[in-house]
Amino acid sequence: MNKQQLVLLLLSFLAQKTISQNYNFGKLNESHFEVKLTDLQKKASAAILFKNRTSKFTIEDDREGWFVASTHYKVIKVLNNDGLNEGDISVRIYKNDGKEERVFDIKANTYTFTEGVLKKTKLNKKDIYVNEINNNWNEVSFAIPDVKVGSIFELSYEVYSPFWKIDDLVYQENVPVLKYHSEVFLPSFFTFNRFKKGYLPSQSNDQYHWKSVNISTSSDGGYGSVSHRSGLANLSFDQLESTLDLTDVPALRKEGFTNNIENYRGSLIYELASYEIEPGNKVQISTDWDNVSQQIFDNKHFGKAISDRKFLNAEANRFRQIGTSKSESISKVFEYIKKSMAWNGKNGKFAEKSLKEAFEIGSGNIAEINLNLVALLRQAGFIAYPVLASTKAHGVPSYPTLEGFNYVLAVVFLDDEYILLDASEKLAPPGVLPNRVINWEGLILRKNSTPKKINLFPTIKSRNDILVDATLGADGVIKGKYKQRGTLNEALEMRNDMLLIDKSNLEERKFTEYQLADISNFKIDNTSLDRPFTIGFDFKSDAFVEKIGSKLYVSSTLFLKEKSKILLSEDRLYPIDFEYPKVHRKSVILNIPEGYKVESLPKPVNLTLKEGELSYILNVNVQNGNVQIILEETINTALMRPPSFSNIKKFFEGKMNAENQKIVLIKK
């Protein structure tokens, strides 16, 4: 080792030593209340002063074998009332096949420092509760005692797991983390893949050390170099020791244009790749997407379920005999499954019962519904396949794993094109997916064939067009007609938003949303799912006109203006999600009251991002005593990368400023 390496190693050791010395459970004092926060950190509801995690494989005897022991320690300062909920703690523990994780040695203290007096309040063991969530999860929960604004609390606990897994190292929280330290110890018998999640820079420090432990044993074992000693065996092996240190980790803040924020939380994921407890007997665990997809397809509740489709012969014959085009036949099959089966709200990649049983019952989980759709399409003579997908709530699979998907779609090929289908969405036409599953890519599964990735984002822009034709009276009251028209995904959102609630409630919501004095003649046009969805109503309002002397100041967009800023952060490390490509167009025709003329109009605006992903125009025209304003926003992509954030923020700020302009009318 050269001199430079020795210095770096010493500095690293001292840094870790300082971190561990600064924070020891039960030993916090007045100095911890003097920790300096940046101006940005002070704006948070709380700050994690220190977060520590240690996970290591441990063995005590050859009968119980290896288990994973993890210690958790966290120190949090509450900065305002919103931070008080940081004191509500829950720890999930896994159980399966008669084995379960256990939580030990739960401890917590709250420290308050007022008028030079330090007070410490301990957690009472009686205030710790264990609840069963489901067959695989329990939850240990407790509330940190006596938490107040300005107080600091610490908590510590240990988790013993018989499952050979390392829980994700999560170093980014919803509040800032001033210091993070973790250590993971992996014996050479176990090999793990590591994947980084999120966009924060992080780098583990890995070192190998020779380890020796004594275990109780009753017979010879294959644990490396073993020598017996009165019922004890000495086990020696090489061990990977991986440390991760970070400082001033920013809070993960959710704001506009975000899908599942958990996809971007700074974390280090450990996946068991293989283990070799006995020399020469290596067991491979991790896999690739080909293997994952084949395992899923070969499952009797997936691929085999599609093959057993003779029960659909009668229905398939009817669709084959209908003298319509192929696209019309696909639509009829799609509508038939939608009407015949109701989604029970459960996701999943496997059918829980046979497709025949689910079809006859008329309800099922997402796999049962869309696998039935694939089966009927195939039986009717179409080329159709199941598509594995993941909902936004489930996240984006970052590495090959059976747990990466929780949803099944159908895809049918027609000539050189394909159509994605989800029969659980009653109000969607063919080719339109619900927003919950428009999540990056899916996998088309075919028997004994390599899975094929398929883009789940729409390629055709949806439209949302609003037309307001209004007349302004000299008293400042506006009366007029409102018409809104949506296509594709915009139409689906409108249908789900408006058709599933009572009409009177819908009128009341629009009344409140737009701050209108009156709504009448509310109409909905939803003649067919493959046509635009349209609503319209008459309205009256005086909320968007201000009369000062001889002038009328009119909001240029009336009640259609954006309500608030949607991008507040100065920067952003995760993608901007617009859900799908779209065009939003607002047209306002305002009839000027008799005796008034235009003094000033909003200035035209034309905003375009360099690559053309976003554009916005505002045009104004006066003709025959009418002011005509057209605003059109075009989003040509579903996702944009973080480096574009500053320009995107400026774009929306420009849009907001444009729509804040006034029409000024003056008496002749």
C-alpha positions in Angstrom: 0.0 0.0 0.0 1.5 3.4 -1.0 1.5 6.5 1.1 -1.5 8.1 -0.7 -3.6 5.0 -0.2 -2.7 4.9 3.5 -3.7 8.5 4.0 -7.0 7.9 2.3 -7.7 4.8 4.3 -6.8 6.7 7.5 -9.1 9.6 6.6 -11.9 7.2 5.8 -11.4 5.4 9.1 -11.4 8.7 11.0 -14.5 9.9 9.2 -16.4 6.7 10.2 -15.0 6.9 13.7 -16.3 10.5 14.0 -19.7 9.6 12.7 -20.0 6.7 15.2 -18.6 8.8 18.1 -21.0 11.7 17.5 -24.1 9.5 17.8 -24.4 6.7 20.4 -27.7 5.6 21.7 -28.6 7.1 25.0 -25.7 9.5 24.9 -27.1 12.5 23.1 -26.4 15.8 24.8 -26.7 19.6 24.4 -24.2 19.7 21.6 -26.6 17.8 19.3 -29.1 20.7 19.5 -26.4 22.9 18.0 -26.0 21.0 14.8 -26.0 23.5 11.9 -28.7 23.2 9.2 -28.6 24.8 5.8 -31.3 27.3 4.9 -32.9 24.6 2.7 -32.8 22.0 5.4 -34.4 24.4 7.8 -37.5 24.6 5.6 -38.1 20.8 6.1 -40.5 19.5 8.7 -37.8 17.5 10.3 -34.1 16.5 9.7 -32.5 13.1 10.2 -29.2 14.0 11.9 -27.9 10.5 11.7 -29.1 7.2 10.1 -27.1 4.0 10.6 -27.7 0.5 9.3 -25.6 -2.6 9.8 -26.5 -6.0 8.2 -24.5 -9.2 8.5 -24.8 -12.9 8.0 -24.5 -14.8 11.3 -24.4 -18.5 12.2 -24.5 -20.1 15.6 -25.0 -23.8 14.9 -25.2 -26.0 11.8 -28.8 -26.9 12.5 -30.3 -23.4 12.4 -27.8 -22.3 9.7 -27.3 -18.8 8.5 -29.5 -15.8 9.3 -29.2 -12.1 8.7 -29.0 -9.8 11.7 -29.6 -6.1 11.1 -29.3 -3.1 13.5 -31.1 0.1 12.8 -30.4 3.5 14.5 -31.8 6.9 13.6 -31.6 10.3 15.2 -34.3 12.9 14.1 -34.8 16.6 15.0 -38.4 17.9 14.7 -38.4 21.3 13.1 -42.1 22.2 12.9 -45.6 20.7 13.5 -45.6 18.8 10.3 -42.6 16.9 11.6 -44.4 15.5 14.6 -45.6 12.5 12.6 -42.0 11.4 12.2 -42.4 10.0 15.7 -45.0 7.4 14.5 -42.8 4.4 13.8 -43.7 1.1 12.1 -41.4 -1.8 11.2 -42.6 -4.5 8.8 -41.5 -8.1 9.4 -41.8 -10.9 6.9 -43.0 -14.4 7.4 -43.3 -17.4 5.0 -43.3 -21.2 5.1 -43.4 -21.4 8.9 -40.5 -19.0 9.3 -40.6 -15.3 10.3 -38.4 -12.4 11.1 -38.1 -11.2 14.6 -37.6 -7.7 16.0 -35.5 -7.3 19.2 -34.3 -4.7 21.6 -36.5 -1.8 20.5 -35.4 1.4 22.3 -36.3 5.1 21.9 -35.6 8.3 23.7 -36.8 11.8 23.3 -34.6 14.8 24.3 -35.8 18.3 24.9 -33.4 21.2 25.8 -35.1 24.2 27.3 -33.6 27.0 29.4 -30.4 25.1 29.8 -32.0 21.9 31.0 -31.8 18.6 29.1 -34.7 16.3 29.6 -34.8 12.6 28.4 -38.0 10.6 28.0 -37.8 6.8 27.4 -40.1 4.6 25.4 -42.2 2.3 27.5 -42.1 -1.3 26.3 -45.9 -1.4 27.0 -46.4 1.1 24.1 -45.1 -1.3 21.5 -47.7 -3.2 19.4 -47.6 -6.0 16.9 -50.3 -6.3 14.3 -50.8 -8.9 11.6 -51.2 -7.3 8.1 -51.7 -10.4 6.1 -50.3 -14.0 5.8 -46.9 -12.7 4.9 -46.4 -9.6 6.9 -46.7 -8.4 10.5 -46.1 -4.9 11.7 -44.4 -3.6 14.8 -45.6 -0.1 15.7 -45.0 2.5 18.4 -45.1 6.2 19.0 -42.0 8.0 20.2 -42.9 9.6 23.6 -43.1 13.3 24.3 -42.2 14.5 20.8 -42.4 18.3 20.4 -41.2 20.9 17.9 -37.5 21.4 18.6 -37.0 18.1 20.3 -34.6 15.3 19.1 -35.5 11.7 19.3 -33.5 8.5 18.7 -34.7 5.0 18.0 -32.8 1.7 17.8 -33.9 -1.9 17.1 -32.6 -5.2 15.7 -34.1 -7.5 13.1 -33.2 -11.2 12.8 -34.2 -12.8 9.6 -34.0 -16.5 8.6 -34.4 -15.4 5.0 -31.2 -14.8 3.2 -32.0 -11.3 2.0 -30.6 -7.9 2.7 -33.3 -5.2 2.9 -32.7 -2.2 0.7 -30.3 0.4 2.0 -32.5 3.5 1.9 -30.4 6.6 2.3 -32.9 9.2 0.9 -35.9 10.1 3.0 -38.8 12.5 2.8 -36.8 14.8 5.0 -33.1 15.7 4.7 -30.5 13.3 6.0 -27.4 15.0 7.4 -25.3 11.9 7.9 -25.8 8.3 6.6 -23.7 5.3 7.4 -24.2 1.6 6.6 -22.2 -1.6 6.8 -23.0 -4.9 5.1 -21.0 -8.0 5.8 -21.3 -10.8 3.2 -19.5 -14.2 3.8 -18.0 -15.7 0.6 -20.7 -18.4 0.6 -23.2 -15.8 -0.6 -23.0 -13.7 -3.8 -25.2 -10.7 -4.2 -25.9 -8.4 -7.1 -26.2 -4.7 -6.2 -28.4 -2.2 -8.0 -28.6 1.6 -7.3 -32.0 3.2 -7.4 -32.5 6.9 -7.8 -30.3 9.6 -9.2 -28.1 10.6 -6.2 -24.4 9.8 -6.5 -23.2 7.1 -4.1 -20.2 4.8 -3.9 -19.7 1.9 -1.6 -16.3 1.1 -0.1 -15.6 -2.6 -0.4 -12.9 -4.6 1.4 -12.3 -8.3 2.0 -11.3 -9.7 5.3 -10.7 -13.2 6.6 -13.3 -14.1 9.2 -13.3 -16.9 11.8 -16.3 -17.9 14.0 -17.1 -20.8 16.3 -20.3 -22.7 15.8 -21.9 -25.7 17.6 -22.0 -28.8 15.5 -22.9 -32.4 15.8 -21.2 -33.7 12.7 -18.8 -32.8 9.9 -20.0 -30.0 7.7 -19.0 -28.4 4.5 -18.5 -24.9 5.8 -15.0 -24.1 4.4 -12.1 -25.2 6.6 -13.6 -26.9 9.7 -11.9 -28.5 12.7 -13.9 -30.1 15.5 -13.4 -29.2 19.2 -15.8 -30.9 21.7 -19.0 -30.2 19.8 -17.7 -26.9 18.4 -16.4 -26.2 14.9 -14.3 -23.3 13.8 -15.6 -21.8 10.5 -13.2 -19.7 8.5 -14.1 -17.8 5.4 -13.5 -14.7 3.3 -15.9 -11.9 3.9 -16.9 -8.8 1.9 -17.3 -5.8 4.1 -19.1 -2.9 2.3 -19.5 0.5 3.8 -21.5 3.5 2.5 -21.2 7.0 3.9 -23.1 10.0 2.7 -23.7 13.5 4.0 -26.3 16.2 3.4 -28.7 13.9 1.4 -31.5 16.1 0.1 -35.1 15.2 0.9 -37.1 13.4 -1.8 -39.8 15.8 -2.6 -42.8 14.9 -4.6 -44.3 17.7 -6.8 -46.0 18.1 -10.1 -45.5 15.6 -12.9 -44.4 12.7 -10.8 -45.7 9.1 -10.9 -44.5 6.8 -8.1 -41.9 8.7 -6.2 -40.6 5.5 -4.7 -39.1 4.7 -8.1 -36.5 7.5 -7.5 -35.7 7.2 -3.8 -32.0 7.0 -3.3 -31.3 3.4 -2.3 -28.9 0.5 -2.8 -30.6 -2.8 -3.6 -29.1 -6.2 -2.7 -30.3 -9.2 -4.7 -29.1 -12.7 -3.8 -27.4 -14.1 -6.9 -26.2 -17.5 -5.7 -25.0 -19.4 -2.6 -22.6 -22.3 -2.1 -22.8 -23.6 1.4 -21.2 -27.0 0.5 -18.2 -26.8 -1.8 -19.1 -27.7 -5.4 -22.9 -27.4 -4.7 -23.6 -23.9 -6.0 -27.2 -22.8 -6.2 -28.1 -20.0 -8.7 -30.8 -17.7 -7.6 -30.6 -14.5 -9.7 -31.6 -14.7 -13.3 -32.2 -12.7 -16.5 -35.4 -11.5 -18.1 -35.5 -14.5 -20.4 -35.6 -16.9 -17.5 -38.0 -14.7 -15.5 -40.5 -14.6 -18.4 -40.2 -18.3 -19.1 -40.8 -19.1 -15.4 -44.0 -17.0 -15.5 -45.2 -18.4 -18.8 -44.6 -22.0 -17.7 -46.7 -21.5 -14.5 -50.0 -23.4 -14.7 -51.8 -20.2 -13.7 -50.4 -18.3 -16.7 -49.3 -19.9 -20.0 -51.1 -23.2 -19.4 -54.3 -21.3 -18.4 -54.3 -19.7 -21.8 -54.0 -23.1 -23.6 -57.1 -24.4 -21.8 -59.5 -22.3 -23.8 -62.0 -24.8 -25.4 -64.7 -23.4 -23.1 -64.7 -20.3 -25.3 -65.4 -22.1 -28.6 -69.0 -21.0 -28.8 -68.2 -17.3 -28.2 -65.2 -17.5 -30.6 -67.4 -19.0 -33.4 -69.9 -16.2 -33.1 -67.2 -13.6 -33.6 -65.7 -15.5 -36.5 -69.1 -15.6 -38.3 -69.8 -11.9 -37.9 -69.1 -10.3 -41.3 -67.1 -7.3 -40.1 -63.6 -6.1 -40.5 -60.8 -7.5 -38.4 -60.5 -4.3 -36.3 -64.2 -4.3 -35.7 -64.1 -8.0 -34.6 -61.3 -7.2 -32.2 -63.4 -4.4 -30.7 -66.3 -6.7 -30.3 -64.2 -9.4 -28.5 -62.8 -6.7 -26.3 -66.3 -5.3 -25.5 -67.6 -8.8 -24.9 -65.0 -9.6 -22.2 -65.5 -6.2 -20.6 -69.2 -6.8 -20.3 -68.9 -10.4 -19.3 -66.3 -10.0 -16.5 -65.9 -7.4 -13.7 -62.5 -6.6 -12.2 -62.4 -7.4 -8.5 -59.7 -4.7 -8.0 -56.9 -7.2 -7.4 -53.7 -7.0 -9.4 -51.4 -9.9 -10.0 -49.6 -11.8 -12.8 -51.2 -15.2 -12.1 -54.8 -16.4 -12.2 -56.1 -17.4 -8.8 -58.6 -19.8 -10.3 -59.1 -21.4 -13.7 -60.0 -19.0 -16.6 -63.1 -21.0 -17.2 -64.2 -20.6 -13.6 -63.5 -16.8 -13.6 -65.3 -16.4 -16.9 -68.4 -18.3 -15.6 -68.4 -16.4 -12.3 -68.1 -13.2 -14.3 -65.3 -11.6 -12.2 -61.6 -12.0 -11.5 -58.3 -10.4 -10.9 -56.4 -8.6 -13.6 -54.7 -11.7 -14.8 -57.9 -13.7 -15.1 -59.7 -11.0 -17.0 -56.9 -10.2 -19.6 -55.8 -13.8 -20.0 -59.4 -14.6 -20.8 -59.2 -11.8 -23.4 -56.0 -13.3 -24.9 -57.6 -16.7 -25.0 -60.8 -15.5 -26.7 -58.8 -13.5 -29.3 -56.7 -16.5 -30.1 -59.7 -18.8 -30.3 -61.3 -16.3 -32.7 -58.3 -16.5 -34.9 -56.2 -13.5 -33.9 -52.5 -13.3 -33.0 -52.6 -12.3 -29.4 -50.3 -12.5 -26.4 -50.2 -11.6 -22.7 -48.1 -8.7 -21.7 -46.5 -8.4 -18.3 -46.6 -4.9 -16.8 -46.1 -3.1 -13.5 -48.5 -0.5 -12.2 -47.1 2.9 -11.3 -47.9 2.2 -7.6 -45.9 -1.1 -7.8 -42.8 0.7 -9.4 -40.5 0.1 -12.3 -38.6 -3.2 -12.3 -34.9 -2.2 -12.0 -33.5 -5.7 -12.4 -34.7 -9.2 -13.5 -37.0 -10.5 -10.8 -40.3 -12.4 -10.5 -41.6 -9.7 -8.2 -41.1 -6.9 -10.8 -44.5 -7.3 -12.4 -48.0 -7.2 -10.9 -50.2 -6.7 -13.9 -51.2 -8.4 -17.1 -52.4 -6.7 -20.4 -53.3 -8.2 -23.8 -51.8 -7.3 -27.1 -53.2 -8.2 -30.5 -51.4 -7.9 -33.8 -53.3 -6.6 -36.8 -51.3 -6.4 -40.1 -48.1 -4.5 -39.2 -49.5 -2.8 -36.1 -50.4 -3.9 -32.5 -53.2 -2.9 -30.2 -52.8 -2.9 -26.4 -55.9 -3.9 -24.4 -57.0 -3.9 -20.8 -60.5 -5.3 -20.4 -60.6 -4.2 -16.7 -61.1 -0.6 -17.9 -64.8 -0.5 -18.8 -64.7 3.0 -20.2 -61.6 2.6 -22.5 -61.7 1.9 -26.2 -59.1 -0.5 -27.8 -55.6 0.9 -27.7 -56.2 3.1 -24.6 -54.7 2.0 -21.3 -55.6 3.3 -17.9 -53.2 5.7 -16.4 -52.3 3.3 -13.5 -50.4 1.0 -15.9 -48.9 3.5 -18.4 -45.5 2.8 -16.8 -42.5 2.5 -19.1 -42.3 -0.9 -20.7 -44.1 -4.3 -20.7 -42.9 -7.7 -21.7 -44.7 -9.7 -24.4 -44.6 -13.4 -23.4 -44.6 -16.2 -26.0 -44.1 -19.9 -25.4 -40.5 -21.0 -25.8 -39.5 -17.6 -27.2 -37.5 -14.6 -26.0 -39.7 -12.0 -24.3 -40.1 -8.8 -26.3 -40.3 -5.4 -24.7 -43.2 -3.2 -25.7 -43.6 0.5 -25.0 -46.7 1.2 -22.8 -46.7 5.0 -23.5 -49.2 6.1 -26.2 -47.8 7.3 -29.5 -50.8 9.3 -30.6 -51.4 12.6 -28.8 -54.7 12.8 -26.8 -56.6 16.1 -27.0 -58.5 18.2 -24.5 -60.3 21.1 -26.2 -62.3 23.7 -24.3 -64.4 26.4 -25.9 -66.0 29.3 -23.9 -68.3 31.6 -25.8 -69.3 34.4 -23.4 -70.9 37.8 -23.2 -69.7 40.4 -20.7 -72.3 42.9 -19.3 -71.5 46.4 -18.3 -72.2 45.3 -14.7 -69.2 42.9 -14.9 -71.4 39.8 -15.1 -70.3 37.2 -17.6 -72.8 34.8 -19.2 -72.0 32.1 -21.7 -71.6 28.5 -22.8 -68.9 26.1 -22.0 -68.0 23.0 -24.1 -65.2 20.5 -23.5 -64.1 17.7 -25.7 -61.6 14.9 -25.0 -60.1 12.2 -27.1 -58.2 9.0 -26.2 -56.6 9.1 -22.7 -58.0 12.5 -22.1 -61.5 11.1 -22.9 -60.9 8.2 -20.6 -60.0 10.5 -17.7 -63.1 12.6 -18.3 -65.3 9.5 -18.4 -63.9 8.1 -15.2 -64.1 11.6 -13.6 -67.7 12.3 -14.8 -69.6 9.2 -15.5 -69.0 7.4 -12.2 -70.6 10.1 -10.1 -74.2 11.6 -9.9 -74.9 14.4 -12.4 -75.9 16.8 -9.6 -72.6 16.2 -7.8 -70.8 16.8 -11.1 -72.5 20.1 -11.6 -71.7 21.1 -8.0 -68.0 20.2 -8.5 -67.7 22.2 -11.7 -69.6 25.0 -9.9 -67.0 25.0 -7.1 -63.9 24.3 -9.3 -64.6 27.2 -11.6 -66.1 29.6 -9.0 -69.2 30.1 -11.0 -72.4 31.8 -9.8 -74.7 29.5 -11.7 -74.6 26.4 -13.9 -77.5 25.2 -16.1 -78.3 22.9 -19.0 -75.5 20.5 -18.1 -75.1 17.9 -20.9 -72.9 14.9 -21.5 -72.3 13.3 -24.9 -70.9 9.8 -24.6 -72.5 8.0 -27.5 -69.5 5.7 -28.2 -66.2 4.9 -26.6 -64.4 5.3 -29.9 -65.7 8.9 -30.2 -64.7 12.0 -28.3 -66.3 12.5 -24.9 -68.0 15.9 -24.7 -69.7 17.9 -21.9 -71.3 21.3 -22.0 -73.2 23.8 -19.8 -74.4 27.3 -19.5 -72.9 29.5 -16.8 -72.9 32.9 -15.1 -70.2 34.5 -13.0 -68.9 37.9 -11.8 -65.7 36.5 -10.3 -63.3 37.2 -13.2 -64.0 40.9 -13.9 -62.9 43.9 -11.8 -64.6 47.3 -12.4 -62.4 50.3 -11.5 -63.8 53.6 -12.5 -64.6 53.6 -16.3 -62.6 50.5 -16.9 -63.2 46.7 -16.8 -60.3 44.4 -16.1 -61.1 40.9 -17.3 -59.0 37.7 -16.7 -57.9 36.7 -20.2 -58.7 33.0 -19.6 -61.8 33.7 -17.4 -62.1 30.6 -15.2 -59.7 28.4 -17.2 -56.4 29.8 -15.7 -54.0 27.4 -13.9 -54.7 27.6 -10.2 -51.2 27.4 -8.8 -47.6 26.7 -9.6 -46.9 23.0 -10.2 -43.1 23.0 -10.1 -41.6 24.5 -6.9 -38.2 23.0 -6.5 -35.1 24.7 -7.8 -33.7 21.5 -9.3 -34.9 17.9 -9.7 -33.0 14.6 -10.0 -35.8 12.3 -11.2 -37.8 12.4 -14.5 -40.7 14.7 -15.3 -43.8 12.5 -16.1 -46.5 14.0 -18.3 -48.3 10.6 -18.3 -48.9 10.6 -22.1 -48.4 13.0 -25.1 -51.3 15.5 -25.3 -52.6 18.7 -26.6 -54.6 21.1 -24.4 -56.4 23.9 -26.3 -58.5 26.7 -24.7 -60.5 29.0 -26.9 -62.3 32.0 -25.4 -64.7 34.3 -27.3 -65.7 37.3 -25.3 -68.4 39.6 -26.5 -67.6 43.2 -25.4 -70.4 45.1 -23.7 -72.1 47.9 -25.5 -70.5 51.3 -24.9 -67.0 49.8 -24.2 -63.9 49.4 -26.3 -60.6 47.6 -26.0 -57.8 49.6 -24.3 -55.2 46.9 -24.0 -54.9 43.1 -24.8 -52.7 40.4 -23.5 -49.4 40.1 -25.4 -49.0 37.1 -27.7 -46.8 34.4 -26.3 -44.8 31.6 -28.0 -42.8 29.2 -25.9 -40.9 26.2 -27.2 -38.3 24.0 -25.6 -35.2 23.5 -27.7 -36.0 19.9 -28.7 -39.7 20.6 -29.3 -40.9 18.4 -26.5 -43.1 21.2 -25.1 -44.7 24.2 -26.8 -47.2 26.8 -25.8 -48.9 29.7 -27.7 -51.3 32.4 -26.7 -52.8 34.4 -29.6 -55.2 37.3 -29.3 -57.5 38.8 -31.9 -60.3 41.4 -32.0 -63.0 41.0 -34.6 -66.6 42.3 -34.9 -66.7 43.5 -31.3 -65.4 40.2 -29.9 -62.1 39.4 -28.2 -60.8 36.0 -29.3 -58.1 34.3 -27.3 -56.5 30.9 -28.2 -54.2 29.1 -25.8 -52.6 25.8 -26.9 -50.2 23.7 -24.9 -48.6 20.7 -26.7 -46.7 17.9 -24.9 -45.0 15.6 -27.4 -43.5 13.2 -24.9 -44.6 11.2 -21.9 -41.3 11.6 -20.0 -38.4 14.1 -19.8 -35.1 13.6 -18.2 -33.9 15.7 -15.1 -31.3 17.8 -17.0 -34.2 19.5 -18.8 -35.8 20.5 -15.5 -34.7 24.2 -15.3 -36.0 24.8 -18.8 -39.2 23.0 -18.1 -39.7 25.1 -15.0 -39.1 28.3 -17.0 -41.6 27.0 -19.6 -44.4 26.6 -17.0 -43.6 29.9 -15.3 -43.8 31.6 -18.7 -47.2 29.9 -19.3 -48.4 31.0 -15.8 -47.4 34.6 -16.5 -49.0 34.5 -19.9 -52.4 33.5 -18.4 -52.2 36.1 -15.7 -52.5 38.9 -18.3 -55.7 41.0 -18.4 -58.0 42.3 -21.0 -58.7 46.0 -20.3 -61.9 47.6 -21.5 -62.7 51.3 -21.2 -65.9 53.2 -21.8 -66.1 55.0 -25.1 
